[in-house]
Amino acid sequence: GYGDRDRSGGGGYNRGGYGDRDRSSGYGDRSGGYGDRSGGYSQRQNAGPSMPPEEAVAKKKELAARAFSMSKQPPVSDLEEVKALQEEWKTSGRAPRDLILDIQEQFFMACDMVYQKHFLEINVRNSATDFDSLGAEDQYQAKIDLLDEQVASDQQEIDMFQENINRVKEQGGEVDRMLVGKLQNQKRRMKVKQILREEIEEAMAEL
């Protein structure tokens, strides 16, 4: 899983299919980043259908495995499949938090990776209009440069969220759970971009 990523498990850009991707396939919409499109995951569980906790855990494991497999594929041209998977997660039942915390994190990160790969293909073409005429190494470098910019921007947002939380704590107030959730989401998304950057670097080294 993403929580303890096995680098020997493939899924990099070459094995994951970036090198073989049909570069003529465009994407209709533009997004500056997937932001809340990834579901803005709430940390609470939706009730979903009534089922024993062990059955809910098994279902969540299955969904996390499907999401992880999806995250290792080439970028998708639409996000319907991952959105459907997220809807399944919402109704996958309740289970004790300590039993599903790691599974939940792996699921969220895998879904975020699908979104990030999708929007990276869009955004890199908006930032480098000649992208499709570049050689493989230059294309990889353009993606790395863009991810570096996004990670720096994410870090600024994380610092801002953390400052706000610290200020509230210092004043003896109660920290808004929504703010804490946004901070956690932003940290996870930044981590996904860093993992994606590493995979691109590994692919470049294999050229």
C-alpha positions as protocol buffer text, in pm:
chain_id: "A"
residue {
  index: 1
  type: GLY
  ca { x: 0 y: 0 z: 0 }
}
residue {
  index: 2
  type: TYR
  ca { x: 93 y: 366 z: -11 }
}
residue {
  index: 3
  type: GLY
  ca { x: 146 y: 383 z: 362 }
}
residue {
  index: 4
  type: ASP
  ca { x: 452 y: 162 z: 327 }
}
residue {
  index: 5
  type: ARG
  ca { x: 532 y: 181 z: -42 }
}
residue {
  index: 6
  type: ASP
  ca { x: 724 y: -109 z: -190 }
}
residue {
  index: 7
  type: ARG
  ca { x: 951 y: 41 z: -454 }
}
residue {
  index: 8
  type: SER
  ca { x: 1017 y: -301 z: -601 }
}
residue {
  index: 9
  type: GLY
  ca { x: 649 y: -342 z: -674 }
}
residue {
  index: 10
  type: GLY
  ca { x: 658 y: -153 z: -1000 }
}
residue {
  index: 11
  type: GLY
  ca { x: 395 y: 101 z: -1079 }
}
residue {
  index: 12
  type: GLY
  ca { x: 653 y: 356 z: -1183 }
}
residue {
  index: 13
  type: TYR
  ca { x: 612 y: 562 z: -1495 }
}
residue {
  index: 14
  type: ASN
  ca { x: 763 y: 307 z: -1731 }
}
residue {
  index: 15
  type: ARG
  ca { x: 595 y: 4 z: -1581 }
}
residue {
  index: 16
  type: GLY
  ca { x: 284 y: 202 z: -1492 }
}
residue {
  index: 17
  type: GLY
  ca { x: 238 y: 289 z: -1855 }
}
residue {
  index: 18
  type: TYR
  ca { x: 338 y: 655 z: -1888 }
}
residue {
  index: 19
  type: GLY
  ca { x: 590 y: 576 z: -2156 }
}
residue {
  index: 20
  type: ASP
  ca { x: 330 y: 380 z: -2354 }
}
residue {
  index: 21
  type: ARG
  ca { x: 48 y: 630 z: -2310 }
}
residue {
  index: 22
  type: ASP
  ca { x: -122 y: 754 z: -2623 }
}
residue {
  index: 23
  type: ARG
  ca { x: -6 y: 1112 z: -2616 }
}
residue {
  index: 24
  type: SER
  ca { x: -272 y: 1220 z: -2862 }
}
residue {
  index: 25
  type: SER
  ca { x: -543 y: 1159 z: -2605 }
}
residue {
  index: 26
  type: GLY
  ca { x: -640 y: 1497 z: -2470 }
}
residue {
  index: 27
  type: TYR
  ca { x: -848 y: 1600 z: -2176 }
}
residue {
  index: 28
  type: GLY
  ca { x: -1137 y: 1838 z: -2214 }
}
residue {
  index: 29
  type: ASP
  ca { x: -1136 y: 2029 z: -1891 }
}
residue {
  index: 30
  type: ARG
  ca { x: -865 y: 2222 z: -1717 }
}
residue {
  index: 31
  type: SER
  ca { x: -803 y: 2223 z: -1348 }
}
residue {
  index: 32
  type: GLY
  ca { x: -539 y: 2395 z: -1145 }
}
residue {
  index: 33
  type: GLY
  ca { x: -529 y: 2089 z: -923 }
}
residue {
  index: 34
  type: TYR
  ca { x: -782 y: 1837 z: -812 }
}
residue {
  index: 35
  type: GLY
  ca { x: -856 y: 2016 z: -487 }
}
residue {
  index: 36
  type: ASP
  ca { x: -1194 y: 1910 z: -358 }
}
residue {
  index: 37
  type: ARG
  ca { x: -1260 y: 1705 z: -672 }
}
residue {
  index: 38
  type: SER
  ca { x: -1097 y: 1415 z: -493 }
}
residue {
  index: 39
  type: GLY
  ca { x: -1388 y: 1399 z: -259 }
}
residue {
  index: 40
  type: GLY
  ca { x: -1248 y: 1622 z: 15 }
}
residue {
  index: 41
  type: TYR
  ca { x: -1250 y: 1306 z: 218 }
}
residue {
  index: 42
  type: SER
  ca { x: -1418 y: 1331 z: 553 }
}
residue {
  index: 43
  type: GLN
  ca { x: -1248 y: 1133 z: 824 }
}
residue {
  index: 44
  type: ARG
  ca { x: -1584 y: 1013 z: 957 }
}
residue {
  index: 45
  type: GLN
  ca { x: -1735 y: 691 z: 827 }
}
residue {
  index: 46
  type: ASN
  ca { x: -2073 y: 688 z: 661 }
}
residue {
  index: 47
  type: ALA
  ca { x: -2305 y: 430 z: 804 }
}
residue {
  index: 48
  type: GLY
  ca { x: -2389 y: 256 z: 479 }
}
residue {
  index: 49
  type: PRO
  ca { x: -2573 y: -75 z: 493 }
}
residue {
  index: 50
  type: SER
  ca { x: -2585 y: -257 z: 825 }
}
residue {
  index: 51
  type: MET
  ca { x: -2317 y: -526 z: 835 }
}
residue {
  index: 52
  type: PRO
  ca { x: -2089 y: -688 z: 1093 }
}
residue {
  index: 53
  type: PRO
  ca { x: -1765 y: -490 z: 1157 }
}
residue {
  index: 54
  type: GLU
  ca { x: -1549 y: -772 z: 1022 }
}
residue {
  index: 55
  type: GLU
  ca { x: -1746 y: -765 z: 697 }
}
residue {
  index: 56
  type: ALA
  ca { x: -1700 y: -388 z: 674 }
}
residue {
  index: 57
  type: VAL
  ca { x: -1325 y: -426 z: 727 }
}
residue {
  index: 58
  type: ALA
  ca { x: -1306 y: -690 z: 453 }
}
residue {
  index: 59
  type: LYS
  ca { x: -1502 y: -466 z: 217 }
}
residue {
  index: 60
  type: LYS
  ca { x: -1276 y: -169 z: 287 }
}
residue {
  index: 61
  type: LYS
  ca { x: -966 y: -383 z: 230 }
}
residue {
  index: 62
  type: GLU
  ca { x: -1107 y: -491 z: -105 }
}
residue {
  index: 63
  type: LEU
  ca { x: -1182 y: -130 z: -204 }
}
residue {
  index: 64
  type: ALA
  ca { x: -835 y: -17 z: -95 }
}
residue {
  index: 65
  type: ALA
  ca { x: -676 y: -292 z: -306 }
}
residue {
  index: 66
  type: ARG
  ca { x: -883 y: -188 z: -609 }
}
residue {
  index: 67
  type: ALA
  ca { x: -788 y: 176 z: -557 }
}
residue {
  index: 68
  type: PHE
  ca { x: -420 y: 87 z: -523 }
}
residue {
  index: 69
  type: SER
  ca { x: -431 y: -117 z: -844 }
}
residue {
  index: 70
  type: MET
  ca { x: -603 y: 173 z: -1021 }
}
residue {
  index: 71
  type: SER
  ca { x: -337 y: 415 z: -896 }
}
residue {
  index: 72
  type: LYS
  ca { x: -65 y: 209 z: -1064 }
}
residue {
  index: 73
  type: GLN
  ca { x: -226 y: 235 z: -1407 }
}
residue {
  index: 74
  type: PRO
  ca { x: -153 y: 502 z: -1671 }
}
residue {
  index: 75
  type: PRO
  ca { x: -338 y: 832 z: -1628 }
}
residue {
  index: 76
  type: VAL
  ca { x: -710 y: 801 z: -1694 }
}
residue {
  index: 77
  type: SER
  ca { x: -891 y: 1031 z: -1936 }
}
residue {
  index: 78
  type: ASP
  ca { x: -1195 y: 1051 z: -1709 }
}
residue {
  index: 79
  type: LEU
  ca { x: -1249 y: 1002 z: -1339 }
}
residue {
  index: 80
  type: GLU
  ca { x: -1578 y: 812 z: -1336 }
}
residue {
  index: 81
  type: GLU
  ca { x: -1427 y: 485 z: -1216 }
}
residue {
  index: 82
  type: VAL
  ca { x: -1245 y: 635 z: -919 }
}
residue {
  index: 83
  type: LYS
  ca { x: -1551 y: 843 z: -829 }
}
residue {
  index: 84
  type: ALA
  ca { x: -1762 y: 526 z: -831 }
}
residue {
  index: 85
  type: LEU
  ca { x: -1506 y: 362 z: -603 }
}
residue {
  index: 86
  type: GLN
  ca { x: -1531 y: 654 z: -362 }
}
residue {
  index: 87
  type: GLU
  ca { x: -1909 y: 618 z: -356 }
}
residue {
  index: 88
  type: GLU
  ca { x: -1868 y: 250 z: -269 }
}
residue {
  index: 89
  type: TRP
  ca { x: -1637 y: 347 z: 17 }
}
residue {
  index: 90
  type: LYS
  ca { x: -1903 y: 578 z: 161 }
}
residue {
  index: 91
  type: THR
  ca { x: -2142 y: 285 z: 197 }
}
residue {
  index: 92
  type: SER
  ca { x: -1890 y: 19 z: 300 }
}
residue {
  index: 93
  type: GLY
  ca { x: -2013 y: 2 z: 658 }
}
residue {
  index: 94
  type: ARG
  ca { x: -1874 y: 92 z: 999 }
}
residue {
  index: 95
  type: ALA
  ca { x: -1581 y: -66 z: 1179 }
}
residue {
  index: 96
  type: PRO
  ca { x: -1364 y: 21 z: 1480 }
}
residue {
  index: 97
  type: ARG
  ca { x: -1130 y: 307 z: 1392 }
}
residue {
  index: 98
  type: ASP
  ca { x: -816 y: 120 z: 1495 }
}
residue {
  index: 99
  type: LEU
  ca { x: -901 y: -160 z: 1250 }
}
residue {
  index: 100
  type: ILE
  ca { x: -947 y: 59 z: 945 }
}
residue {
  index: 101
  type: LEU
  ca { x: -721 y: 362 z: 997 }
}
residue {
  index: 102
  type: ASP
  ca { x: -435 y: 225 z: 784 }
}
residue {
  index: 103
  type: ILE
  ca { x: -676 y: 86 z: 523 }
}
residue {
  index: 104
  type: GLN
  ca { x: -851 y: 422 z: 504 }
}
residue {
  index: 105
  type: GLU
  ca { x: -525 y: 611 z: 454 }
}
residue {
  index: 106
  type: GLN
  ca { x: -415 y: 371 z: 179 }
}
residue {
  index: 107
  type: PHE
  ca { x: -751 y: 410 z: 4 }
}
residue {
  index: 108
  type: PHE
  ca { x: -745 y: 789 z: 21 }
}
residue {
  index: 109
  type: MET
  ca { x: -386 y: 812 z: -102 }
}
residue {
  index: 110
  type: ALA
  ca { x: -449 y: 572 z: -389 }
}
residue {
  index: 111
  type: CYS
  ca { x: -754 y: 769 z: -503 }
}
residue {
  index: 112
  type: ASP
  ca { x: -557 y: 1092 z: -473 }
}
residue {
  index: 113
  type: MET
  ca { x: -288 y: 940 z: -695 }
}
residue {
  index: 114
  type: VAL
  ca { x: -544 y: 865 z: -967 }
}
residue {
  index: 115
  type: TYR
  ca { x: -664 y: 1225 z: -954 }
}
residue {
  index: 116
  type: GLN
  ca { x: -312 y: 1365 z: -944 }
}
residue {
  index: 117
  type: LYS
  ca { x: -196 y: 1166 z: -1248 }
}
residue {
  index: 118
  type: HIS
  ca { x: -506 y: 1277 z: -1438 }
}
residue {
  index: 119
  type: PHE
  ca { x: -465 y: 1646 z: -1364 }
}
residue {
  index: 120
  type: LEU
  ca { x: -87 y: 1641 z: -1410 }
}
residue {
  index: 121
  type: GLU
  ca { x: -141 y: 1544 z: -1774 }
}
residue {
  index: 122
  type: ILE
  ca { x: -377 y: 1840 z: -1817 }
}
residue {
  index: 123
  type: ASN
  ca { x: -180 y: 2097 z: -1623 }
}
residue {
  index: 124
  type: VAL
  ca { x: 160 y: 2019 z: -1774 }
}
residue {
  index: 125
  type: ARG
  ca { x: 18 y: 2084 z: -2120 }
}
residue {
  index: 126
  type: ASN
  ca { x: -123 y: 2415 z: -2003 }
}
residue {
  index: 127
  type: SER
  ca { x: 209 y: 2522 z: -1855 }
}
residue {
  index: 128
  type: ALA
  ca { x: 418 y: 2394 z: -2150 }
}
residue {
  index: 129
  type: THR
  ca { x: 222 y: 2438 z: -2473 }
}
residue {
  index: 130
  type: ASP
  ca { x: 490 y: 2251 z: -2671 }
}
residue {
  index: 131
  type: PHE
  ca { x: 482 y: 1956 z: -2431 }
}
residue {
  index: 132
  type: ASP
  ca { x: 376 y: 1692 z: -2685 }
}
residue {
  index: 133
  type: SER
  ca { x: 665 y: 1782 z: -2917 }
}
residue {
  index: 134
  type: LEU
  ca { x: 926 y: 1739 z: -2642 }
}
residue {
  index: 135
  type: GLY
  ca { x: 1145 y: 1433 z: -2600 }
}
residue {
  index: 136
  type: ALA
  ca { x: 1075 y: 1187 z: -2318 }
}
residue {
  index: 137
  type: GLU
  ca { x: 1336 y: 1333 z: -2082 }
}
residue {
  index: 138
  type: ASP
  ca { x: 1210 y: 1689 z: -2129 }
}
residue {
  index: 139
  type: GLN
  ca { x: 852 y: 1574 z: -2075 }
}
residue {
  index: 140
  type: TYR
  ca { x: 949 y: 1407 z: -1750 }
}
residue {
  index: 141
  type: GLN
  ca { x: 1139 y: 1719 z: -1644 }
}
residue {
  index: 142
  type: ALA
  ca { x: 840 y: 1942 z: -1723 }
}
residue {
  index: 143
  type: LYS
  ca { x: 626 y: 1725 z: -1495 }
}
residue {
  index: 144
  type: ILE
  ca { x: 886 y: 1736 z: -1219 }
}
residue {
  index: 145
  type: ASP
  ca { x: 910 y: 2115 z: -1243 }
}
residue {
  index: 146
  type: LEU
  ca { x: 533 y: 2150 z: -1222 }
}
residue {
  index: 147
  type: LEU
  ca { x: 509 y: 1912 z: -926 }
}
residue {
  index: 148
  type: ASP
  ca { x: 784 y: 2107 z: -749 }
}
residue {
  index: 149
  type: GLU
  ca { x: 578 y: 2425 z: -788 }
}
residue {
  index: 150
  type: GLN
  ca { x: 265 y: 2253 z: -660 }
}
residue {
  index: 151
  type: VAL
  ca { x: 444 y: 2099 z: -361 }
}
residue {
  index: 152
  type: ALA
  ca { x: 585 y: 2439 z: -266 }
}
residue {
  index: 153
  type: SER
  ca { x: 236 y: 2588 z: -288 }
}
residue {
  index: 154
  type: ASP
  ca { x: 92 y: 2301 z: -83 }
}
residue {
  index: 155
  type: GLN
  ca { x: 356 y: 2356 z: 186 }
}
residue {
  index: 156
  type: GLN
  ca { x: 257 y: 2722 z: 212 }
}
residue {
  index: 157
  type: GLU
  ca { x: -107 y: 2623 z: 261 }
}
residue {
  index: 158
  type: ILE
  ca { x: -10 y: 2362 z: 519 }
}
residue {
  index: 159
  type: ASP
  ca { x: 193 y: 2621 z: 711 }
}
residue {
  index: 160
  type: MET
  ca { x: -103 y: 2861 z: 701 }
}
residue {
  index: 161
  type: PHE
  ca { x: -345 y: 2595 z: 829 }
}
residue {
  index: 162
  type: GLN
  ca { x: -100 y: 2500 z: 1105 }
}
residue {
  index: 163
  type: GLU
  ca { x: -51 y: 2863 z: 1209 }
}
residue {
  index: 164
  type: ASN
  ca { x: -428 y: 2909 z: 1236 }
}
residue {
  index: 165
  type: ILE
  ca { x: -463 y: 2594 z: 1445 }
}
residue {
  index: 166
  type: ASN
  ca { x: -175 y: 2697 z: 1673 }
}
residue {
  index: 167
  type: ARG
  ca { x: -324 y: 3044 z: 1718 }
}
residue {
  index: 168
  type: VAL
  ca { x: -658 y: 2900 z: 1824 }
}
residue {
  index: 169
  type: LYS
  ca { x: -487 y: 2665 z: 2070 }
}
residue {
  index: 170
  type: GLU
  ca { x: -280 y: 2948 z: 2218 }
}
residue {
  index: 171
  type: GLN
  ca { x: -598 y: 3149 z: 2275 }
}
residue {
  index: 172
  type: GLY
  ca { x: -756 y: 2855 z: 2454 }
}
residue {
  index: 173
  type: GLY
  ca { x: -1018 y: 2803 z: 2186 }
}
residue {
  index: 174
  type: GLU
  ca { x: -1150 y: 2482 z: 2037 }
}
residue {
  index: 175
  type: VAL
  ca { x: -990 y: 2389 z: 1706 }
}
residue {
  index: 176
  type: ASP
  ca { x: -1236 y: 2355 z: 1419 }
}
residue {
  index: 177
  type: ARG
  ca { x: -1246 y: 1988 z: 1314 }
}
residue {
  index: 178
  type: MET
  ca { x: -1305 y: 2096 z: 956 }
}
residue {
  index: 179
  type: LEU
  ca { x: -980 y: 2294 z: 962 }
}
residue {
  index: 180
  type: VAL
  ca { x: -793 y: 1992 z: 1099 }
}
residue {
  index: 181
  type: GLY
  ca { x: -947 y: 1778 z: 824 }
}
residue {
  index: 182
  type: LYS
  ca { x: -837 y: 2024 z: 557 }
}
residue {
  index: 183
  type: LEU
  ca { x: -484 y: 2019 z: 699 }
}
residue {
  index: 184
  type: GLN
  ca { x: -476 y: 1638 z: 690 }
}
residue {
  index: 185
  type: ASN
  ca { x: -609 y: 1634 z: 334 }
}
residue {
  index: 186
  type: GLN
  ca { x: -350 y: 1887 z: 220 }
}
residue {
  index: 187
  type: LYS
  ca { x: -65 y: 1693 z: 381 }
}
residue {
  index: 188
  type: ARG
  ca { x: -180 y: 1373 z: 213 }
}
residue {
  index: 189
  type: ARG
  ca { x: -210 y: 1537 z: -128 }
}
residue {
  index: 190
  type: MET
  ca { x: 136 y: 1685 z: -97 }
}
residue {
  index: 191
  type: LYS
  ca { x: 275 y: 1344 z: -3 }
}
residue {
  index: 192
  type: VAL
  ca { x: 110 y: 1191 z: -311 }
}
residue {
  index: 193
  type: LYS
  ca { x: 273 y: 1453 z: -534 }
}
residue {
  index: 194
  type: GLN
  ca { x: 611 y: 1379 z: -374 }
}
residue {
  index: 195
  type: ILE
  ca { x: 567 y: 1006 z: -440 }
}
residue {
  index: 196
  type: LEU
  ca { x: 465 y: 1080 z: -800 }
}
residue {
  index: 197
  type: ARG
  ca { x: 771 y: 1299 z: -843 }
}
residue {
  index: 198
  type: GLU
  ca { x: 995 y: 1017 z: -718 }
}
residue {
  index: 199
  type: GLU
  ca { x: 838 y: 776 z: -967 }
}
residue {
  index: 200
  type: ILE
  ca { x: 900 y: 1019 z: -1253 }
}
residue {
  index: 201
  type: GLU
  ca { x: 1263 y: 1060 z: -1145 }
}
residue {
  index: 202
  type: GLU
  ca { x: 1304 y: 682 z: -1139 }
}
residue {
  index: 203
  type: ALA
  ca { x: 1159 y: 660 z: -1489 }
}
residue {
  index: 204
  type: MET
  ca { x: 1396 y: 932 z: -1612 }
}
residue {
  index: 205
  type: ALA
  ca { x: 1691 y: 740 z: -1473 }
}
residue {
  index: 206
  type: GLU
  ca { x: 1587 y: 437 z: -1680 }
}
residue {
  index: 207
  type: LEU
  ca { x: 1584 y: 626 z: -2013 }
}
